Protein backbone atom coordinates (compact mmCIF):
# COMPACT_ATOMS: atom_id res chain seq x y z
CA UNK A 1 0.00 0.00 0.00
CA UNK A 2 1.32 3.42 -0.93
CA UNK A 3 2.25 5.92 1.76
CA UNK A 4 -0.52 8.09 3.09
CA UNK A 5 -0.06 11.68 4.22
CA UNK A 6 -2.13 11.67 7.38
CA UNK A 7 -2.61 15.45 7.43
CA UNK A 8 -3.97 15.70 3.88
CA UNK A 9 -5.42 12.35 2.94
CA UNK A 10 -6.45 10.30 5.99
CA UNK A 11 -10.03 11.53 5.74
CA UNK A 12 -10.21 10.06 2.22
CA UNK A 13 -9.65 6.59 3.68
CA UNK A 14 -12.69 6.62 5.98
CA UNK A 15 -14.69 4.39 3.68
CA UNK A 16 -11.82 1.94 3.45
CA UNK A 17 -10.55 1.79 7.02
CA UNK A 18 -13.34 3.13 9.18
CA UNK A 19 -15.13 0.72 11.46
CA UNK A 20 -17.78 3.24 12.49
CA UNK A 21 -20.40 1.17 10.69
CA UNK A 22 -19.52 -1.71 13.01
CA UNK A 23 -19.76 0.26 16.22
CA UNK A 24 -23.55 0.13 16.35
CA UNK A 25 -23.71 -3.63 16.09
CA UNK A 26 -26.47 -5.30 18.09
CA UNK A 27 -25.90 -8.86 19.29
CA UNK A 28 -28.95 -11.04 18.82
CA UNK A 29 -29.35 -13.33 21.85
CA UNK A 30 -28.58 -16.93 20.97
CA UNK A 31 -30.99 -19.75 21.86
CA UNK A 32 -30.48 -21.28 25.28
CA UNK A 33 -29.18 -24.57 23.90
CA UNK A 34 -26.65 -22.71 21.75
CA UNK A 35 -25.32 -20.82 24.76
CA UNK A 36 -24.87 -24.10 26.62
CA UNK A 37 -22.54 -25.31 23.88
CA UNK A 38 -20.35 -22.22 24.20
CA UNK A 39 -18.10 -22.83 27.20
CA UNK A 40 -16.31 -19.46 27.07
CA UNK A 41 -18.99 -16.73 26.94
CA UNK A 42 -17.13 -14.27 24.73
CA UNK A 43 -16.71 -13.30 21.10
CA UNK A 44 -15.30 -10.46 19.05
CA UNK A 45 -18.80 -8.96 19.03
CA UNK A 46 -18.94 -9.02 22.83
CA UNK A 47 -15.52 -7.37 22.99
CA UNK A 48 -16.63 -4.75 20.48
CA UNK A 49 -19.63 -3.81 22.62
CA UNK A 50 -17.50 -3.77 25.78
CA UNK A 51 -15.01 -1.41 24.13
CA UNK A 52 -17.85 0.78 22.88
CA UNK A 53 -19.18 1.12 26.44
CA UNK A 54 -15.72 2.23 27.63
CA UNK A 55 -15.34 4.81 24.87
CA UNK A 56 -18.78 6.36 25.53
CA UNK A 57 -17.12 8.31 28.34
CA UNK A 58 -15.04 10.30 25.87
CA UNK A 59 -15.85 13.95 25.33
CA UNK A 60 -13.32 14.39 22.51
CA UNK A 61 -14.45 13.51 18.96
CA UNK A 62 -12.53 10.53 17.64
CA UNK A 63 -12.18 8.30 14.60
CA UNK A 64 -11.97 4.51 14.71
CA UNK A 65 -10.14 2.43 12.13
CA UNK A 66 -8.97 -1.07 11.41
CA UNK A 67 -5.61 -0.20 9.85
CA UNK A 68 -4.42 -2.91 7.42
CA UNK A 69 -0.93 -4.32 8.01
CA UNK A 70 -0.60 -6.98 5.37
CA UNK A 71 -2.68 -9.99 6.38
CA UNK A 72 -3.72 -8.38 9.67
CA UNK A 73 -5.70 -5.37 10.85
CA UNK A 74 -4.95 -3.17 13.83
CA UNK A 75 -7.74 -1.64 15.91
CA UNK A 76 -6.96 2.07 16.15
CA UNK A 77 -8.42 5.26 17.60
CA UNK A 78 -7.27 8.77 16.63
CA UNK A 79 -8.24 12.05 18.27
CA UNK A 80 -7.06 15.52 19.21
CA UNK A 81 -4.66 17.96 17.63
CA UNK A 82 -1.00 18.79 18.01
CA UNK A 83 2.20 16.75 17.69
CA UNK A 84 1.65 12.99 17.36
CA UNK A 85 1.57 10.84 20.49
CA UNK A 86 1.33 7.06 20.14
CA UNK A 87 0.02 5.00 23.08
CA UNK A 88 1.07 1.34 23.37
CA UNK A 89 -0.78 -0.66 26.03
CA UNK A 90 0.53 -3.47 28.22
CA UNK A 91 -0.02 -7.23 28.43
CA UNK A 92 -3.66 -8.18 28.03
CA UNK A 93 -4.67 -4.55 27.54
CA UNK A 94 -6.56 -2.56 24.95
CA UNK A 95 -7.31 0.99 23.89
CA UNK A 96 -10.25 1.31 26.29
CA UNK A 97 -7.96 1.25 29.32
CA UNK A 98 -6.59 4.71 28.36
CA UNK A 99 -10.00 6.26 29.07
CA UNK A 100 -8.60 8.42 31.90
CA UNK A 101 -5.97 9.89 29.59
CA UNK A 102 -7.54 10.42 26.18
CA UNK A 103 -9.48 13.65 26.68
CA UNK A 104 -6.76 15.61 28.43
CA UNK A 105 -3.91 14.39 26.23
CA UNK A 106 -5.95 15.12 23.10
CA UNK A 107 -5.98 18.81 24.02
CA UNK A 108 -2.20 18.88 23.46
CA UNK A 109 -1.46 16.02 21.07
CA UNK A 110 -2.91 14.14 18.15
CA UNK A 111 -3.34 10.87 20.00
CA UNK A 112 -2.98 7.52 18.25
CA UNK A 113 -3.86 4.48 20.38
CA UNK A 114 -4.06 0.94 19.09
CA UNK A 115 -4.45 -2.65 20.18
CA UNK A 116 -1.21 -4.58 19.81
CA UNK A 117 -1.24 -7.44 17.34
CA UNK A 118 -2.65 -10.46 19.17
CA UNK A 119 -4.49 -8.38 21.77
CA UNK A 120 -7.76 -6.46 22.01
CA UNK A 121 -9.73 -6.12 18.80
CA UNK A 122 -6.71 -6.34 16.52
CA UNK A 123 -6.08 -9.49 14.50
CA UNK A 124 -5.02 -12.50 16.53
CA UNK A 125 -2.90 -14.64 14.22
CA UNK A 126 -1.42 -17.85 15.55
CA UNK A 127 2.10 -17.24 16.84
CA UNK A 128 4.42 -20.11 15.93
CA UNK A 129 7.81 -18.56 16.70
CA UNK A 130 10.27 -20.29 18.99
CA UNK A 131 12.57 -17.47 20.08
CA UNK A 132 12.40 -14.15 21.90
CA UNK A 133 13.66 -12.42 18.75
CA UNK A 134 10.82 -13.88 16.70
CA UNK A 135 8.36 -12.72 19.35
CA UNK A 136 9.71 -9.16 19.27
CA UNK A 137 9.43 -9.17 15.48
CA UNK A 138 5.84 -10.45 15.73
CA UNK A 139 4.88 -7.21 17.48
CA UNK A 140 7.36 -4.71 16.06
CA UNK A 141 7.15 -5.62 12.37
CA UNK A 142 3.41 -5.20 12.58
CA UNK A 143 3.76 -1.91 14.43
CA UNK A 144 6.10 -0.65 11.71
CA UNK A 145 3.58 -1.57 9.01
CA UNK A 146 0.90 0.27 10.99
CA UNK A 147 3.15 3.33 11.35
CA UNK A 148 3.97 3.39 7.65
CA UNK A 149 0.32 3.24 6.67
CA UNK A 150 -0.32 6.30 8.83
CA UNK A 151 2.90 7.98 7.67
CA UNK A 152 3.84 8.74 11.27
CA UNK A 153 7.25 10.28 11.88
CA UNK A 154 8.92 12.27 14.63
CA UNK A 155 6.38 11.19 17.23
CA UNK A 156 6.32 10.63 20.97
CA UNK A 157 5.98 6.94 21.80
CA UNK A 158 4.46 6.12 25.19
CA UNK A 159 4.36 2.51 26.32
CA UNK A 160 3.08 0.90 29.50
CA UNK A 161 4.45 -2.37 30.90
CA UNK A 162 4.91 -4.76 27.94
CA UNK A 163 4.12 -1.78 25.71
CA UNK A 164 7.01 0.04 27.37
CA UNK A 165 9.38 -2.81 26.59
CA UNK A 166 8.25 -2.99 22.96
CA UNK A 167 8.35 0.81 22.62
CA UNK A 168 11.96 0.83 23.80
CA UNK A 169 12.90 -2.04 21.46
CA UNK A 170 11.30 -0.22 18.54
CA UNK A 171 13.01 3.06 19.35
CA UNK A 172 16.41 1.39 19.59
CA UNK A 173 15.91 0.03 16.07
CA UNK A 174 14.37 3.20 14.62
CA UNK A 175 15.95 6.23 16.33
CA UNK A 176 15.26 8.45 13.32
CA UNK A 177 11.49 7.97 13.66
CA UNK A 178 10.82 8.47 17.38
CA UNK A 179 11.51 11.89 18.92
CA UNK A 180 10.62 11.03 22.51
CA UNK A 181 10.17 7.82 24.47
CA UNK A 182 7.98 7.70 27.59
CA UNK A 183 8.18 4.47 29.58
CA UNK A 184 5.33 4.02 32.07
CA UNK A 185 6.20 1.32 34.59
CA UNK A 186 7.94 -0.68 31.86
CA UNK A 187 8.36 -4.43 31.95
CA UNK A 188 11.59 -6.17 31.01
CA UNK A 189 14.33 -3.84 32.26
CA UNK A 190 16.28 -5.90 34.85
CA UNK A 191 18.00 -9.24 34.48
CA UNK A 192 16.59 -12.20 36.33
CA UNK A 193 18.42 -12.41 39.69
CA UNK A 194 20.65 -15.46 40.06
CA UNK A 195 19.18 -16.32 43.45
CA UNK A 196 15.52 -16.29 42.45
CA UNK A 197 14.52 -18.57 45.32
CA UNK A 198 15.82 -16.13 47.91
CA UNK A 199 14.25 -13.28 46.00
CA UNK A 200 10.83 -14.95 45.95
CA UNK A 201 10.74 -15.12 49.73
CA UNK A 202 10.84 -11.34 49.92
CA UNK A 203 8.45 -10.66 47.04
CA UNK A 204 4.80 -9.78 47.49
CA UNK A 205 2.15 -12.50 47.87
CA UNK A 206 0.41 -11.28 44.71
CA UNK A 207 3.64 -11.50 42.75
CA UNK A 208 4.24 -15.07 43.93
CA UNK A 209 0.69 -16.05 42.98
CA UNK A 210 1.09 -14.57 39.50
CA UNK A 211 4.44 -16.31 39.04
CA UNK A 212 3.01 -19.67 40.12
CA UNK A 213 0.01 -19.27 37.79
CA UNK A 214 2.29 -18.51 34.88
CA UNK A 215 4.37 -21.62 35.52
CA UNK A 216 1.25 -23.83 35.64
CA UNK A 217 -0.58 -22.37 32.63
CA UNK A 218 0.53 -21.24 29.20
CA UNK A 219 -0.56 -17.77 30.33
CA UNK A 220 -2.31 -16.19 33.34
CA UNK A 221 -5.23 -15.41 31.04
CA UNK A 222 -5.81 -19.13 30.49
CA UNK A 223 -7.51 -19.28 33.88
CA UNK A 224 -10.36 -17.09 32.65
CA UNK A 225 -10.89 -19.26 29.59
CA UNK A 226 -10.73 -22.46 31.62
CA UNK A 227 -13.34 -21.05 34.01
CA UNK A 228 -15.85 -20.94 31.15
CA UNK A 229 -19.16 -19.32 32.19
CA UNK A 230 -17.69 -18.48 35.60
CA UNK A 231 -14.93 -16.37 34.01
CA UNK A 232 -16.76 -13.02 33.91
CA UNK A 233 -17.33 -13.12 37.66
CA UNK A 234 -13.71 -13.95 38.42
CA UNK A 235 -12.46 -10.53 37.27
CA UNK A 236 -14.57 -8.55 39.74
CA UNK A 237 -14.24 -11.17 42.48
CA UNK A 238 -10.47 -11.57 42.50
CA UNK A 239 -9.36 -8.17 41.23
CA UNK A 240 -11.66 -5.56 42.82
CA UNK A 241 -8.56 -3.38 43.25
CA UNK A 242 -8.09 -3.33 39.49
CA UNK A 243 -11.68 -2.25 38.89
CA UNK A 244 -11.44 0.45 41.57
CA UNK A 245 -8.77 2.19 39.51
CA UNK A 246 -11.41 3.40 37.05
CA UNK A 247 -13.95 4.36 39.73
CA UNK A 248 -13.48 8.05 38.92
CA UNK A 249 -15.10 7.35 35.57
CA UNK A 250 -17.44 4.36 35.96
CA UNK A 251 -19.65 2.92 38.68
CA UNK A 252 -20.98 -0.11 36.84
CA UNK A 253 -19.55 -3.34 35.46
CA UNK A 254 -18.18 -2.02 32.18
CA UNK A 255 -14.51 -2.19 33.23
CA UNK A 256 -14.74 -5.79 34.44
CA UNK A 257 -16.75 -6.67 31.35
CA UNK A 258 -14.13 -5.10 29.08
CA UNK A 259 -11.19 -6.72 30.88
CA UNK A 260 -12.88 -10.13 30.74
CA UNK A 261 -13.57 -9.98 27.00
CA UNK A 262 -10.03 -8.66 26.35
CA UNK A 263 -8.62 -11.62 28.25
CA UNK A 264 -10.89 -14.46 27.15
CA UNK A 265 -10.34 -14.25 23.38
CA UNK A 266 -8.21 -16.78 21.53
CA UNK A 267 -4.58 -16.53 22.70
CA UNK A 268 -2.16 -14.92 20.28
CA UNK A 269 -0.13 -12.03 21.66
CA UNK A 270 0.17 -13.79 25.00
CA UNK A 271 1.82 -16.77 23.28
CA UNK A 272 4.35 -14.42 21.70
CA UNK A 273 4.97 -12.85 25.10
CA UNK A 274 5.68 -16.30 26.54
CA UNK A 275 8.64 -16.61 24.19
CA UNK A 276 9.99 -13.24 25.36
CA UNK A 277 9.70 -13.98 29.05
CA UNK A 278 11.33 -16.08 31.73
CA UNK A 279 8.24 -16.79 33.82
CA UNK A 280 6.82 -14.32 34.65
CA UNK A 281 8.67 -11.20 35.56
CA UNK A 282 11.85 -11.34 33.56
CA UNK A 283 12.74 -10.71 29.93
CA UNK A 284 15.03 -13.09 28.07
CA UNK A 285 16.60 -10.03 26.43
CA UNK A 286 16.38 -7.39 29.19
CA UNK A 287 16.59 -3.72 28.35
CA UNK A 288 19.30 -3.11 30.95
CA UNK A 289 21.77 -4.48 28.38
CA UNK A 290 20.49 -2.30 25.53
CA UNK A 291 18.64 0.85 26.48
CA UNK A 292 21.70 2.85 27.57
CA UNK A 293 22.83 2.73 23.93
CA UNK A 294 19.79 4.69 22.74
CA UNK A 295 20.44 7.72 20.53
CA UNK A 296 21.14 10.84 22.58
CA UNK A 297 18.78 12.76 20.30
CA UNK A 298 15.83 10.92 21.86
CA UNK A 299 14.42 12.26 25.10
CA UNK A 300 13.59 9.34 27.41
CA UNK A 301 11.19 9.73 30.35
CA UNK A 302 10.67 7.04 33.01
CA UNK A 303 7.41 7.21 35.02
CA UNK A 304 6.87 4.70 37.83
CA UNK A 305 4.20 4.21 40.44
CA UNK A 306 5.82 4.34 43.87
CA UNK A 307 3.85 1.26 44.97
CA UNK A 308 4.26 -0.76 41.80
CA UNK A 309 5.45 -4.36 41.90
CA UNK A 310 7.82 -3.39 39.08
CA UNK A 311 11.29 -2.68 40.43
CA UNK A 312 12.00 0.96 39.58
CA UNK A 313 15.69 0.72 40.50
CA UNK A 314 16.79 -0.45 37.05
CA UNK A 315 14.87 2.41 35.48
CA UNK A 316 16.56 4.86 37.82
CA UNK A 317 19.98 3.39 37.00
CA UNK A 318 19.33 3.60 33.27
CA UNK A 319 18.11 7.19 33.58
CA UNK A 320 21.49 8.09 35.04
CA UNK A 321 23.30 6.39 32.16
CA UNK A 322 21.16 7.99 29.46
CA UNK A 323 22.14 11.65 29.20
CA UNK A 324 18.91 12.87 27.64
CA UNK A 325 16.53 11.35 30.18
CA UNK A 326 14.36 12.11 33.20
CA UNK A 327 12.98 9.87 35.95
CA UNK A 328 10.02 10.31 38.25
CA UNK A 329 7.91 8.24 40.64
CA UNK A 330 4.40 9.32 41.55
CA UNK A 331 1.85 7.85 43.97
CA UNK A 332 0.32 4.78 42.37
CA UNK A 333 0.86 1.18 41.41
CA UNK A 334 1.76 -0.64 38.21
CA UNK A 335 -1.16 0.90 36.32
CA UNK A 336 0.21 4.35 37.03
CA UNK A 337 -1.55 5.88 34.01
CA UNK A 338 -4.92 5.36 35.74
CA UNK A 339 -3.86 5.05 39.42
CA UNK A 340 -2.79 8.68 39.33
CA UNK A 341 -4.18 9.82 36.01
CA UNK A 342 -4.16 13.51 36.82
CA UNK A 343 -0.43 13.62 37.65
CA UNK A 344 0.36 11.18 34.84
CA UNK A 345 -1.42 13.33 32.25
CA UNK A 346 0.41 16.43 33.48
CA UNK A 347 3.74 14.66 33.10
CA UNK A 348 3.00 13.51 29.57
CA UNK A 349 1.78 16.96 28.54
CA UNK A 350 4.80 18.65 30.15
CA UNK A 351 7.16 16.20 28.43
CA UNK A 352 6.91 18.36 25.30
CA UNK A 353 9.16 20.82 27.12
CA UNK A 354 12.06 19.31 29.04
CA UNK A 355 12.39 22.34 31.30
CA UNK A 356 8.71 22.34 32.23
CA UNK A 357 8.85 18.62 32.87
CA UNK A 358 11.81 19.01 35.21
CA UNK A 359 9.95 21.73 37.11
CA UNK A 360 6.86 19.51 37.41
CA UNK A 361 8.96 16.55 38.56
CA UNK A 362 10.51 18.70 41.28
CA UNK A 363 7.09 19.91 42.41
CA UNK A 364 5.69 16.38 42.47
CA UNK A 365 8.68 15.21 44.51
CA UNK A 366 7.99 17.91 47.10
CA UNK A 367 4.35 16.84 47.36
CA UNK A 368 5.17 13.19 48.07
Steps between C-alpha positions, in 0.01 A plus 500: 500500500632842407593750769223717633546859613293499816452878505364525145355165406397295805142623475482353148556153646196503730300277270787255477627485857221634716321259728235752603238293320588212732476697821121487513484124474224333700557144620195282453460271803577140412259218589551347842630171362753686285633689801545172686733379226719809532725439800679837487232773487686746279542597137641784295150650498486494880842665516389762249200594714713504816749736335216719375367534856846611619538758224156655566666695781708699253419865446753544218387412145692202368535277196521121511683292242617150428836587344619229257849359559533234236292199601396661829302801618575720798221653708578871524354819645615851403403828664618847594740744342866583538820296468445124467492285813476122465369294794605134529315300766631219719445124521136405460399863451311699241425855394206532740729494803637846404159655571640716783763647269343553159306823550772696675785378280296573187497869592878507444574214261355312208457173685536165325412196713480146371461141609824307463497214253359198683316708760173692524303534179802478272563185298606199703712286269648179633852561629732213409839655577746327729730782609483832682626673185216354295254616765635856492472499121141372525404824675748750358479409131126542521535829685734626228248408230232684698725806536582506130135485402436806716822668384594576860841654561667699775246392760494444874466131583348418839490139613372339818637173640546261204421798277789682666737215422387482137510880466861502618594213266340682208671828581840333524450364148346817355658803671431722199123452534433550872569842654411414859455179696281488812520177699215455749587230752674300227542125509823326406774733625695294759672166463359204685683479836723195537353414839134503400400272787630744759343785309158333495491483878510878519261568212135588545235228538326622184823478304560143618145402405540648152835326454357164608200540267728576209708189564188279512317646199611613157391847613325658801208578270442128445330485839215719377447283194516180703239641739249511214169662604647584841776711341317835490443490875862417576625842385289698747533238774877460502611840373270761659810718543547505124141608440524770768767674294236621254246596768547869419338430165266201539279356772367197316643177362637632172867483605477140621299412191762657273794338680331159486431515126854632435641204690273216390555521123713247315863525617742661258703789638530324834665202328753735342562657840571155644796469265635837617471426869663290768191429709358747583685812591818486300589563137729262314657806336478764776521867416771561760747363243372718215315815595806700609613488136196696381565803279570812705264692272205316656359634824417208731260539794448231766174517701446249781233451761662513843303192610541298183619140510737597218847571635571864415869476592610383155308786343669745734842353418435521127378859531838590646681330212286660230598866474177622344262348754283576802362276775204544730289293739149608591245353742347193340554140404590318180208654311637845571324653198163448673606469868607863491361614168502869581873511583579256219322715241683810623833323462426385147378845397802669661736255328475716187725746682790349692533803726132500593514128564796539734314772690191278530710204615655715772158621613360147506799383704431770759136393526582135571 
